[in-house]
Amino acid sequence: MKKATADFLIEMLEDDEPGIIDSYSGRGCHGEETVAVKLESDPFKAMAGVVSSIFATPHFDPDDYPGVDYKDFESMRSDQLGKGYVIY
């Protein structure tokens, strides 16, 4: 995931206290590193929160978030990290 996409997710996930992991290599990454977002809640609930935040933003315009690659959402994965989760 691109850093701009991670920043966008963090902005939309106000209630989750997310954090960024700059170099994460999860399942299926084959040793490659990517940016990830660390979560406290279930990633599916978190993504529902992102969608909810987008719909709640008056006049939401994707162009207001330059650098976000919305194709990152098509290939997004998640892992469980003990008590938390990560999406990448």
JORAZI-V904792 format. One record per pair of residues at least 24 apart in sequence whose C-alpha atoms are under 8 Angstrom apart, sorted by the first residue. I is the first residue (numbers start at 1). J is the second residue. Records with the same first field share a line. If there is no record, write none. Layout:
BEGIN
I = J  J
END
This chain:
BEGIN
1 = 34  35  36  72  76  88
2 = 34  35  68  69  72
3 = 35
4 = 65  66  67  68  69
5 = 67  68  69  70  72
6 = 35  36  37
8 = 65  68
9 = 37  50
10 = 37
12 = 49  50  53  54
13 = 46  49  50  53
16 = 40  41  46
24 = 88
26 = 79  88
27 = 79
34 = 88
35 = 88
36 = 86  87  88
37 = 86  87  88
38 = 84  85  86  87
39 = 84  85  86  87
40 = 83  84  85
41 = 84  85
42 = 84  85
43 = 78  85  86  87
END
